[in-house]
Amino acid sequence: MNPDPAQRGHNLDREYRYYLSAVTQFHLAAAEAGGLHPTDYQASSILDLDGPLTSGQLSQRLGLSPVPPPGSSTV
């Protein structure tokens, strides 16, 4: 008998989450082994894949907030 489609979807979602967790742990360990902060490790990977980027472009790709220039007001 075929499993309920909703249950099959739940199982795939669960397996995918385990996979993502394993990939994350791998990359955290790789960064540590290389003596890098995880963000620096990710930045080096992005630059390796995409080539040169401005600091703003790299920040955006990493999901980091831009730092406002000194003396500027933030709201």
N, CA, C and O atoms as a Maestro MAE file, in Angstrom:
{
 s_m_m2io_version
 :::
 2.0.0
}

f_m_ct {
 s_m_title
 :::
 protein
 m_atom[300] {
  # First column is atom index #
  i_m_mmod_type
  r_m_x_coord
  r_m_y_coord
  r_m_z_coord
  i_m_residue_number
  s_m_chain_name
  s_m_pdb_residue_name
  s_m_pdb_atom_name
  i_m_atomic_number
  :::
  1 25 0.849 -1.184 0.000 1 A "MET " " N  " 7
  2 3 0.000 0.000 0.000 1 A "MET " " CA " 6
  3 2 0.891 1.242 0.000 1 A "MET " " C  " 6
  4 15 1.897 1.287 0.708 1 A "MET " " O  " 8
  5 25 0.522 2.242 -0.789 2 A "ASN " " N  " 7
  6 3 1.282 3.484 -0.866 2 A "ASN " " CA " 6
  7 2 1.038 4.335 0.372 2 A "ASN " " C  " 6
  8 15 -0.094 4.447 0.844 2 A "ASN " " O  " 8
  9 25 2.111 4.937 0.899 3 A "PRO " " N  " 7
  10 3 1.916 5.830 2.044 3 A "PRO " " CA " 6
  11 2 1.103 7.052 1.650 3 A "PRO " " C  " 6
  12 15 1.069 7.458 0.488 3 A "PRO " " O  " 8
  13 25 0.458 7.616 2.640 4 A "ASP " " N  " 7
  14 3 -0.309 8.844 2.452 4 A "ASP " " CA " 6
  15 2 0.609 9.926 1.881 4 A "ASP " " C  " 6
  16 15 1.702 10.134 2.407 4 A "ASP " " O  " 8
  17 25 0.185 10.629 0.804 5 A "PRO " " N  " 7
  18 3 1.035 11.673 0.213 5 A "PRO " " CA " 6
  19 2 1.477 12.730 1.227 5 A "PRO " " C  " 6
  20 15 2.605 13.218 1.158 5 A "PRO " " O  " 8
  21 25 0.605 13.083 2.157 6 A "ALA " " N  " 7
  22 3 0.979 14.076 3.168 6 A "ALA " " CA " 6
  23 2 2.107 13.542 4.046 6 A "ALA " " C  " 6
  24 15 3.019 14.289 4.402 6 A "ALA " " O  " 8
  25 25 2.056 12.276 4.394 7 A "GLN " " N  " 7
  26 3 3.104 11.660 5.210 7 A "GLN " " CA " 6
  27 2 4.414 11.577 4.428 7 A "GLN " " C  " 6
  28 15 5.490 11.806 4.980 7 A "GLN " " O  " 8
  29 25 4.315 11.245 3.131 8 A "ARG " " N  " 7
  30 3 5.504 11.194 2.278 8 A "ARG " " CA " 6
  31 2 6.177 12.563 2.235 8 A "ARG " " C  " 6
  32 15 7.400 12.663 2.332 8 A "ARG " " O  " 8
  33 25 5.375 13.613 2.090 9 A "GLY " " N  " 7
  34 3 5.906 14.980 2.075 9 A "GLY " " CA " 6
  35 2 6.556 15.334 3.395 9 A "GLY " " C  " 6
  36 15 7.601 15.984 3.423 9 A "GLY " " O  " 8
  37 25 5.945 14.911 4.489 10 A "HIS " " N  " 7
  38 3 6.511 15.168 5.815 10 A "HIS " " CA " 6
  39 2 7.859 14.465 5.956 10 A "HIS " " C  " 6
  40 15 8.807 15.042 6.487 10 A "HIS " " O  " 8
  41 25 7.946 13.234 5.487 11 A "ASN " " N  " 7
  42 3 9.199 12.480 5.580 11 A "ASN " " CA " 6
  43 2 10.292 13.122 4.730 11 A "ASN " " C  " 6
  44 15 11.444 13.198 5.158 11 A "ASN " " O  " 8
  45 25 9.940 13.586 3.522 12 A "LEU " " N  " 7
  46 3 10.922 14.256 2.675 12 A "LEU " " CA " 6
  47 2 11.392 15.557 3.314 12 A "LEU " " C  " 6
  48 15 12.581 15.872 3.288 12 A "LEU " " O  " 8
  49 25 10.467 16.305 3.881 13 A "ASP " " N  " 7
  50 3 10.822 17.548 4.569 13 A "ASP " " CA " 6
  51 2 11.772 17.259 5.720 13 A "ASP " " C  " 6
  52 15 12.746 17.985 5.921 13 A "ASP " " O  " 8
  53 25 11.503 16.231 6.458 14 A "ARG " " N  " 7
  54 3 12.337 15.852 7.604 14 A "ARG " " CA " 6
  55 2 13.730 15.424 7.133 14 A "ARG " " C  " 6
  56 15 14.733 15.833 7.719 14 A "ARG " " O  " 8
  57 25 13.799 14.616 6.094 15 A "GLU " " N  " 7
  58 3 15.089 14.171 5.565 15 A "GLU " " CA " 6
  59 2 15.891 15.341 5.013 15 A "GLU " " C  " 6
  60 15 17.108 15.401 5.188 15 A "GLU " " O  " 8
  61 25 15.216 16.263 4.350 16 A "TYR " " N  " 7
  62 3 15.893 17.429 3.796 16 A "TYR " " CA " 6
  63 2 16.467 18.289 4.919 16 A "TYR " " C  " 6
  64 15 17.574 18.813 4.791 16 A "TYR " " O  " 8
  65 25 15.739 18.437 6.000 17 A "ARG " " N  " 7
  66 3 16.230 19.210 7.134 17 A "ARG " " CA " 6
  67 2 17.445 18.543 7.767 17 A "ARG " " C  " 6
  68 15 18.375 19.232 8.184 17 A "ARG " " O  " 8
  69 25 17.453 17.208 7.846 18 A "TYR " " N  " 7
  70 3 18.639 16.500 8.351 18 A "TYR " " CA " 6
  71 2 19.827 16.724 7.418 18 A "TYR " " C  " 6
  72 15 20.953 16.923 7.873 18 A "TYR " " O  " 8
  73 25 19.570 16.690 6.129 19 A "TYR " " N  " 7
  74 3 20.620 16.917 5.138 19 A "TYR " " CA " 6
  75 2 21.209 18.317 5.302 19 A "TYR " " C  " 6
  76 15 22.429 18.474 5.354 19 A "TYR " " O  " 8
  77 25 20.349 19.337 5.384 20 A "LEU " " N  " 7
  78 3 20.829 20.709 5.548 20 A "LEU " " CA " 6
  79 2 21.633 20.862 6.832 20 A "LEU " " C  " 6
  80 15 22.640 21.570 6.850 20 A "LEU " " O  " 8
  81 25 21.207 20.220 7.883 21 A "SER " " N  " 7
  82 3 21.948 20.271 9.139 21 A "SER " " CA " 6
  83 2 23.336 19.661 8.978 21 A "SER " " C  " 6
  84 15 24.313 20.207 9.491 21 A "SER " " O  " 8
  85 25 23.432 18.550 8.281 22 A "ALA " " N  " 7
  86 3 24.723 17.895 8.054 22 A "ALA " " CA " 6
  87 2 25.636 18.758 7.196 22 A "ALA " " C  " 6
  88 15 26.833 18.852 7.468 22 A "ALA " " O  " 8
  89 25 25.086 19.387 6.165 23 A "VAL " " N  " 7
  90 3 25.884 20.269 5.303 23 A "VAL " " CA " 6
  91 2 26.401 21.455 6.109 23 A "VAL " " C  " 6
  92 15 27.565 21.835 5.988 23 A "VAL " " O  " 8
  93 25 25.536 22.035 6.927 24 A "THR " " N  " 7
  94 3 25.945 23.160 7.769 24 A "THR " " CA " 6
  95 2 27.074 22.757 8.710 24 A "THR " " C  " 6
  96 15 28.066 23.473 8.839 24 A "THR " " O  " 8
  97 25 26.921 21.607 9.365 25 A "GLN " " N  " 7
  98 3 27.957 21.140 10.289 25 A "GLN " " CA " 6
  99 2 29.273 20.885 9.559 25 A "GLN " " C  " 6
  100 15 30.344 21.170 10.095 25 A "GLN " " O  " 8
  101 25 29.202 20.358 8.357 26 A "PHE " " N  " 7
  102 3 30.406 20.126 7.560 26 A "PHE " " CA " 6
  103 2 31.140 21.434 7.297 26 A "PHE " " C  " 6
  104 15 32.356 21.515 7.476 26 A "PHE " " O  " 8
  105 25 30.394 22.469 6.866 27 A "HIS " " N  " 7
  106 3 31.026 23.734 6.523 27 A "HIS " " CA " 6
  107 2 31.542 24.469 7.758 27 A "HIS " " C  " 6
  108 15 32.555 25.164 7.680 27 A "HIS " " O  " 8
  109 25 30.869 24.326 8.883 28 A "LEU " " N  " 7
  110 3 31.387 24.907 10.117 28 A "LEU " " CA " 6
  111 2 32.702 24.240 10.514 28 A "LEU " " C  " 6
  112 15 33.640 24.914 10.940 28 A "LEU " " O  " 8
  113 25 32.767 22.926 10.374 29 A "ALA " " N  " 7
  114 3 33.997 22.199 10.690 29 A "ALA " " CA " 6
  115 2 35.115 22.558 9.709 29 A "ALA " " C  " 6
  116 15 36.273 22.681 10.108 29 A "ALA " " O  " 8
  117 25 34.777 22.724 8.437 30 A "ALA " " N  " 7
  118 3 35.775 23.099 7.435 30 A "ALA " " CA " 6
  119 2 36.335 24.486 7.730 30 A "ALA " " C  " 6
  120 15 37.540 24.706 7.603 30 A "ALA " " O  " 8
  121 25 35.482 25.415 8.120 31 A "ALA " " N  " 7
  122 3 35.938 26.766 8.466 31 A "ALA " " CA " 6
  123 2 36.881 26.703 9.660 31 A "ALA " " C  " 6
  124 15 37.941 27.329 9.655 31 A "ALA " " O  " 8
  125 25 36.499 25.954 10.672 32 A "GLU " " N  " 7
  126 3 37.335 25.824 11.866 32 A "GLU " " CA " 6
  127 2 38.677 25.179 11.520 32 A "GLU " " C  " 6
  128 15 39.720 25.632 11.991 32 A "GLU " " O  " 8
  129 25 38.658 24.147 10.716 33 A "ALA " " N  " 7
  130 3 39.898 23.466 10.322 33 A "ALA " " CA " 6
  131 2 40.815 24.396 9.543 33 A "ALA " " C  " 6
  132 15 42.037 24.267 9.611 33 A "ALA " " O  " 8
  133 25 40.231 25.332 8.805 34 A "GLY " " N  " 7
  134 3 41.019 26.285 8.036 34 A "GLY " " CA " 6
  135 2 41.390 27.531 8.818 34 A "GLY " " C  " 6
  136 15 42.035 28.435 8.288 34 A "GLY " " O  " 8
  137 25 40.983 27.577 10.080 35 A "GLY " " N  " 7
  138 3 41.288 28.731 10.912 35 A "GLY " " CA " 6
  139 2 40.500 29.973 10.542 35 A "GLY " " C  " 6
  140 15 40.950 31.095 10.774 35 A "GLY " " O  " 8
  141 25 39.315 29.770 9.963 36 A "LEU " " N  " 7
  142 3 38.491 30.888 9.519 36 A "LEU " " CA " 6
  143 2 37.201 30.979 10.326 36 A "LEU " " C  " 6
  144 15 36.695 29.980 10.835 36 A "LEU " " O  " 8
  145 25 36.686 32.194 10.429 37 A "HIS " " N  " 7
  146 3 35.336 32.381 10.958 37 A "HIS " " CA " 6
  147 2 34.382 31.851 9.887 37 A "HIS " " C  " 6
  148 15 34.690 31.959 8.700 37 A "HIS " " O  " 8
  149 25 33.248 31.289 10.262 38 A "PRO " " N  " 7
  150 3 32.318 30.766 9.246 38 A "PRO " " CA " 6
  151 2 31.918 31.781 8.173 38 A "PRO " " C  " 6
  152 15 31.738 31.410 7.013 38 A "PRO " " O  " 8
  153 25 31.777 33.045 8.542 39 A "THR " " N  " 7
  154 3 31.424 34.066 7.550 39 A "THR " " CA " 6
  155 2 32.568 34.270 6.556 39 A "THR " " C  " 6
  156 15 32.330 34.431 5.359 39 A "THR " " O  " 8
  157 25 33.811 34.262 7.051 40 A "ASP " " N  " 7
  158 3 34.960 34.400 6.162 40 A "ASP " " CA " 6
  159 2 35.067 33.204 5.218 40 A "ASP " " C  " 6
  160 15 35.414 33.351 4.046 40 A "ASP " " O  " 8
  161 25 34.766 32.023 5.744 41 A "TYR " " N  " 7
  162 3 34.778 30.804 4.926 41 A "TYR " " CA " 6
  163 2 33.742 30.914 3.803 41 A "TYR " " C  " 6
  164 15 34.023 30.588 2.649 41 A "TYR " " O  " 8
  165 25 32.550 31.376 4.158 42 A "GLN " " N  " 7
  166 3 31.487 31.527 3.156 42 A "GLN " " CA " 6
  167 2 31.858 32.597 2.142 42 A "GLN " " C  " 6
  168 15 31.611 32.437 0.947 42 A "GLN " " O  " 8
  169 25 32.454 33.693 2.616 43 A "ALA " " N  " 7
  170 3 32.868 34.765 1.710 43 A "ALA " " CA " 6
  171 2 33.902 34.254 0.708 43 A "ALA " " C  " 6
  172 15 33.834 34.576 -0.478 43 A "ALA " " O  " 8
  173 25 34.856 33.458 1.186 44 A "SER " " N  " 7
  174 3 35.874 32.937 0.271 44 A "SER " " CA " 6
  175 2 35.249 32.010 -0.766 44 A "SER " " C  " 6
  176 15 35.684 31.975 -1.917 44 A "SER " " O  " 8
  177 25 34.239 31.268 -0.361 45 A "SER " " N  " 7
  178 3 33.545 30.385 -1.300 45 A "SER " " CA " 6
  179 2 32.802 31.198 -2.363 45 A "SER " " C  " 6
  180 15 32.857 30.871 -3.548 45 A "SER " " O  " 8
  181 25 32.114 32.247 -1.941 46 A "ILE " " N  " 7
  182 3 31.381 33.095 -2.880 46 A "ILE " " CA " 6
  183 2 32.343 33.756 -3.862 46 A "ILE " " C  " 6
  184 15 32.084 33.787 -5.065 46 A "ILE " " O  " 8
  185 25 33.456 34.284 -3.345 47 A "LEU " " N  " 7
  186 3 34.426 34.941 -4.224 47 A "LEU " " CA " 6
  187 2 35.067 33.945 -5.184 47 A "LEU " " C  " 6
  188 15 35.356 34.284 -6.332 47 A "LEU " " O  " 8
  189 25 35.286 32.731 -4.724 48 A "ASP " " N  " 7
  190 3 35.846 31.698 -5.589 48 A "ASP " " CA " 6
  191 2 34.875 31.358 -6.724 48 A "ASP " " C  " 6
  192 15 35.292 31.141 -7.862 48 A "ASP " " O  " 8
  193 25 33.596 31.316 -6.406 49 A "LEU " " N  " 7
  194 3 32.585 30.975 -7.413 49 A "LEU " " CA " 6
  195 2 32.289 32.132 -8.365 49 A "LEU " " C  " 6
  196 15 32.168 31.933 -9.574 49 A "LEU " " O  " 8
  197 25 32.172 33.337 -7.816 50 A "ASP " " N  " 7
  198 3 31.689 34.474 -8.603 50 A "ASP " " CA " 6
  199 2 32.774 35.448 -9.040 50 A "ASP " " C  " 6
  200 15 32.511 36.326 -9.862 50 A "ASP " " O  " 8
  201 25 33.962 35.316 -8.520 51 A "GLY " " N  " 7
  202 3 35.020 36.259 -8.856 51 A "GLY " " CA " 6
  203 2 34.914 37.522 -8.030 51 A "GLY " " C  " 6
  204 15 34.169 37.570 -7.051 51 A "GLY " " O  " 8
  205 25 35.653 38.543 -8.418 52 A "PRO " " N  " 7
  206 3 35.692 39.778 -7.637 52 A "PRO " " CA " 6
  207 2 34.316 40.408 -7.462 52 A "PRO " " C  " 6
  208 15 33.510 40.452 -8.391 52 A "PRO " " O  " 8
  209 25 34.067 40.892 -6.254 53 A "LEU " " N  " 7
  210 3 32.840 41.610 -5.926 53 A "LEU " " CA " 6
  211 2 33.218 42.819 -5.092 53 A "LEU " " C  " 6
  212 15 34.246 42.818 -4.414 53 A "LEU " " O  " 8
  213 25 32.390 43.846 -5.141 54 A "THR " " N  " 7
  214 3 32.599 44.966 -4.235 54 A "THR " " CA " 6
  215 2 32.233 44.507 -2.828 54 A "THR " " C  " 6
  216 15 31.576 43.482 -2.648 54 A "THR " " O  " 8
  217 25 32.666 45.276 -1.840 55 A "SER " " N  " 7
  218 3 32.321 44.912 -0.461 55 A "SER " " CA " 6
  219 2 30.811 44.924 -0.261 55 A "SER " " C  " 6
  220 15 30.276 44.094 0.473 55 A "SER " " O  " 8
  221 25 30.125 45.857 -0.908 56 A "GLY " " N  " 7
  222 3 28.665 45.906 -0.810 56 A "GLY " " CA " 6
  223 2 27.999 44.684 -1.429 56 A "GLY " " C  " 6
  224 15 27.055 44.126 -0.868 56 A "GLY " " O  " 8
  225 25 28.504 44.271 -2.600 57 A "GLN " " N  " 7
  226 3 27.950 43.084 -3.257 57 A "GLN " " CA " 6
  227 2 28.181 41.835 -2.403 57 A "GLN " " C  " 6
  228 15 27.288 41.004 -2.239 57 A "GLN " " O  " 8
  229 25 29.397 41.722 -1.863 58 A "LEU " " N  " 7
  230 3 29.709 40.559 -1.025 58 A "LEU " " CA " 6
  231 2 28.849 40.567 0.232 58 A "LEU " " C  " 6
  232 15 28.331 39.527 0.639 58 A "LEU " " O  " 8
  233 25 28.699 41.722 0.841 59 A "SER " " N  " 7
  234 3 27.861 41.852 2.023 59 A "SER " " CA " 6
  235 2 26.429 41.417 1.731 59 A "SER " " C  " 6
  236 15 25.801 40.717 2.525 59 A "SER " " O  " 8
  237 25 25.928 41.844 0.580 60 A "GLN " " N  " 7
  238 3 24.560 41.481 0.184 60 A "GLN " " CA " 6
  239 2 24.444 39.969 -0.023 60 A "GLN " " C  " 6
  240 15 23.484 39.352 0.437 60 A "GLN " " O  " 8
  241 25 25.416 39.376 -0.710 61 A "ARG " " N  " 7
  242 3 25.387 37.934 -0.951 61 A "ARG " " CA " 6
  243 2 25.451 37.136 0.352 61 A "ARG " " C  " 6
  244 15 24.869 36.057 0.460 61 A "ARG " " O  " 8
  245 25 26.171 37.688 1.347 62 A "LEU " " N  " 7
  246 3 26.293 37.015 2.637 62 A "LEU " " CA " 6
  247 2 25.105 37.288 3.561 62 A "LEU " " C  " 6
  248 15 24.971 36.661 4.612 62 A "LEU " " O  " 8
  249 25 24.247 38.227 3.161 63 A "GLY " " N  " 7
  250 3 23.099 38.573 3.993 63 A "GLY " " CA " 6
  251 2 23.479 39.430 5.184 63 A "GLY " " C  " 6
  252 15 22.794 39.419 6.206 63 A "GLY " " O  " 8
  253 25 24.587 40.186 5.056 64 A "LEU " " N  " 7
  254 3 25.033 41.047 6.139 64 A "LEU " " CA " 6
  255 2 24.439 42.440 5.972 64 A "LEU " " C  " 6
  256 15 24.138 42.870 4.858 64 A "LEU " " O  " 8
  257 25 24.275 43.129 7.078 65 A "SER " " N  " 7
  258 3 23.796 44.503 7.041 65 A "SER " " CA " 6
  259 2 24.950 45.430 6.740 65 A "SER " " C  " 6
  260 15 26.032 45.271 7.306 65 A "SER " " O  " 8
  261 25 24.748 46.390 5.867 66 A "PRO " " N  " 7
  262 3 25.820 47.345 5.605 66 A "PRO " " CA " 6
  263 2 26.084 48.205 6.832 66 A "PRO " " C  " 6
  264 15 25.165 48.525 7.585 66 A "PRO " " O  " 8
  265 25 27.323 48.571 7.023 67 A "VAL " " N  " 7
  266 3 27.705 49.435 8.132 67 A "VAL " " CA " 6
  267 2 27.593 50.873 7.651 67 A "VAL " " C  " 6
  268 15 28.183 51.234 6.633 67 A "VAL " " O  " 8
  269 25 26.834 51.706 8.382 68 A "PRO " " N  " 7
  270 3 26.719 53.095 7.948 68 A "PRO " " CA " 6
  271 2 28.042 53.822 8.108 68 A "PRO " " C  " 6
  272 15 28.820 53.494 9.003 68 A "PRO " " O  " 8
  273 25 28.309 54.799 7.260 69 A "PRO " " N  " 7
  274 3 29.546 55.554 7.369 69 A "PRO " " CA " 6
  275 2 29.621 56.290 8.703 69 A "PRO " " C  " 6
  276 15 28.587 56.647 9.268 69 A "PRO " " O  " 8
  277 25 30.829 56.521 9.212 70 A "PRO " " N  " 7
  278 3 30.965 57.260 10.481 70 A "PRO " " CA " 6
  279 2 30.291 58.625 10.381 70 A "PRO " " C  " 6
  280 15 30.383 59.311 9.363 70 A "PRO " " O  " 8
  281 25 29.620 58.997 11.454 71 A "GLY " " N  " 7
  282 3 28.981 60.301 11.504 71 A "GLY " " CA " 6
  283 2 27.590 60.345 10.892 71 A "GLY " " C  " 6
  284 15 26.901 61.359 11.003 71 A "GLY " " O  " 8
  285 25 27.167 59.263 10.249 72 A "SER " " N  " 7
  286 3 25.816 59.280 9.665 72 A "SER " " CA " 6
  287 2 24.795 58.906 10.723 72 A "SER " " C  " 6
  288 15 25.115 58.211 11.688 72 A "SER " " O  " 8
  289 25 23.593 59.356 10.545 73 A "SER " " N  " 7
  290 3 22.542 59.006 11.494 73 A "SER " " CA " 6
  291 2 21.784 57.795 10.971 73 A "SER " " C  " 6
  292 15 21.574 57.647 9.767 73 A "SER " " O  " 8
  293 25 21.380 56.941 11.888 74 A "THR " " N  " 7
  294 3 20.571 55.778 11.503 74 A "THR " " CA " 6
  295 2 19.217 55.909 12.145 74 A "THR " " C  " 6
  296 15 19.084 56.441 13.247 74 A "THR " " O  " 8
  297 25 18.221 55.423 11.455 75 A "VAL " " N  " 7
  298 3 16.835 55.511 11.955 75 A "VAL " " CA " 6
  299 2 16.355 54.138 12.276 75 A "VAL " " C  " 6
  300 15 15.217 53.969 12.713 75 A "VAL " " O  " 8
  :::
 }
 m_bond[299] {
  # First column is bond index #
  i_m_from
  i_m_to
  i_m_order
  :::
  1 1 2 1
  2 2 3 1
  3 3 4 2
  4 3 5 1
  5 5 6 1
  6 6 7 1
  7 7 8 2
  8 7 9 1
  9 9 10 1
  10 10 11 1
  11 11 12 2
  12 11 13 1
  13 13 14 1
  14 14 15 1
  15 15 16 2
  16 15 17 1
  17 17 18 1
  18 18 19 1
  19 19 20 2
  20 19 21 1
  21 21 22 1
  22 22 23 1
  23 23 24 2
  24 23 25 1
  25 25 26 1
  26 26 27 1
  27 27 28 2
  28 27 29 1
  29 29 30 1
  30 30 31 1
  31 31 32 2
  32 31 33 1
  33 33 34 1
  34 34 35 1
  35 35 36 2
  36 35 37 1
  37 37 38 1
  38 38 39 1
  39 39 40 2
  40 39 41 1
  41 41 42 1
  42 42 43 1
  43 43 44 2
  44 43 45 1
  45 45 46 1
  46 46 47 1
  47 47 48 2
  48 47 49 1
  49 49 50 1
  50 50 51 1
  51 51 52 2
  52 51 53 1
  53 53 54 1
  54 54 55 1
  55 55 56 2
  56 55 57 1
  57 57 58 1
  58 58 59 1
  59 59 60 2
  60 59 61 1
  61 61 62 1
  62 62 63 1
  63 63 64 2
  64 63 65 1
  65 65 66 1
  66 66 67 1
  67 67 68 2
  68 67 69 1
  69 69 70 1
  70 70 71 1
  71 71 72 2
  72 71 73 1
  73 73 74 1
  74 74 75 1
  75 75 76 2
  76 75 77 1
  77 77 78 1
  78 78 79 1
  79 79 80 2
  80 79 81 1
  81 81 82 1
  82 82 83 1
  83 83 84 2
  84 83 85 1
  85 85 86 1
  86 86 87 1
  87 87 88 2
  88 87 89 1
  89 89 90 1
  90 90 91 1
  91 91 92 2
  92 91 93 1
  93 93 94 1
  94 94 95 1
  95 95 96 2
  96 95 97 1
  97 97 98 1
  98 98 99 1
  99 99 100 2
  100 99 101 1
  101 101 102 1
  102 102 103 1
  103 103 104 2
  104 103 105 1
  105 105 106 1
  106 106 107 1
  107 107 108 2
  108 107 109 1
  109 109 110 1
  110 110 111 1
  111 111 112 2
  112 111 113 1
  113 113 114 1
  114 114 115 1
  115 115 116 2
  116 115 117 1
  117 117 118 1
  118 118 119 1
  119 119 120 2
  120 119 121 1
  121 121 122 1
  122 122 123 1
  123 123 124 2
  124 123 125 1
  125 125 126 1
  126 126 127 1
  127 127 128 2
  128 127 129 1
  129 129 130 1
  130 130 131 1
  131 131 132 2
  132 131 133 1
  133 133 134 1
  134 134 135 1
  135 135 136 2
  136 135 137 1
  137 137 138 1
  138 138 139 1
  139 139 140 2
  140 139 141 1
  141 141 142 1
  142 142 143 1
  143 143 144 2
  144 143 145 1
  145 145 146 1
  146 146 147 1
  147 147 148 2
  148 147 149 1
  149 149 150 1
  150 150 151 1
  151 151 152 2
  152 151 153 1
  153 153 154 1
  154 154 155 1
  155 155 156 2
  156 155 157 1
  157 157 158 1
  158 158 159 1
  159 159 160 2
  160 159 161 1
  161 161 162 1
  162 162 163 1
  163 163 164 2
  164 163 165 1
  165 165 166 1
  166 166 167 1
  167 167 168 2
  168 167 169 1
  169 169 170 1
  170 170 171 1
  171 171 172 2
  172 171 173 1
  173 173 174 1
  174 174 175 1
  175 175 176 2
  176 175 177 1
  177 177 178 1
  178 178 179 1
  179 179 180 2
  180 179 181 1
  181 181 182 1
  182 182 183 1
  183 183 184 2
  184 183 185 1
  185 185 186 1
  186 186 187 1
  187 187 188 2
  188 187 189 1
  189 189 190 1
  190 190 191 1
  191 191 192 2
  192 191 193 1
  193 193 194 1
  194 194 195 1
  195 195 196 2
  196 195 197 1
  197 197 198 1
  198 198 199 1
  199 199 200 2
  200 199 201 1
  201 201 202 1
  202 202 203 1
  203 203 204 2
  204 203 205 1
  205 205 206 1
  206 206 207 1
  207 207 208 2
  208 207 209 1
  209 209 210 1
  210 210 211 1
  211 211 212 2
  212 211 213 1
  213 213 214 1
  214 214 215 1
  215 215 216 2
  216 215 217 1
  217 217 218 1
  218 218 219 1
  219 219 220 2
  220 219 221 1
  221 221 222 1
  222 222 223 1
  223 223 224 2
  224 223 225 1
  225 225 226 1
  226 226 227 1
  227 227 228 2
  228 227 229 1
  229 229 230 1
  230 230 231 1
  231 231 232 2
  232 231 233 1
  233 233 234 1
  234 234 235 1
  235 235 236 2
  236 235 237 1
  237 237 238 1
  238 238 239 1
  239 239 240 2
  240 239 241 1
  241 241 242 1
  242 242 243 1
  243 243 244 2
  244 243 245 1
  245 245 246 1
  246 246 247 1
  247 247 248 2
  248 247 249 1
  249 249 250 1
  250 250 251 1
  251 251 252 2
  252 251 253 1
  253 253 254 1
  254 254 255 1
  255 255 256 2
  256 255 257 1
  257 257 258 1
  258 258 259 1
  259 259 260 2
  260 259 261 1
  261 261 262 1
  262 262 263 1
  263 263 264 2
  264 263 265 1
  265 265 266 1
  266 266 267 1
  267 267 268 2
  268 267 269 1
  269 269 270 1
  270 270 271 1
  271 271 272 2
  272 271 273 1
  273 273 274 1
  274 274 275 1
  275 275 276 2
  276 275 277 1
  277 277 278 1
  278 278 279 1
  279 279 280 2
  280 279 281 1
  281 281 282 1
  282 282 283 1
  283 283 284 2
  284 283 285 1
  285 285 286 1
  286 286 287 1
  287 287 288 2
  288 287 289 1
  289 289 290 1
  290 290 291 1
  291 291 292 2
  292 291 293 1
  293 293 294 1
  294 294 295 1
  295 295 296 2
  296 295 297 1
  297 297 298 1
  298 298 299 1
  299 299 300 2
  :::
 }
}
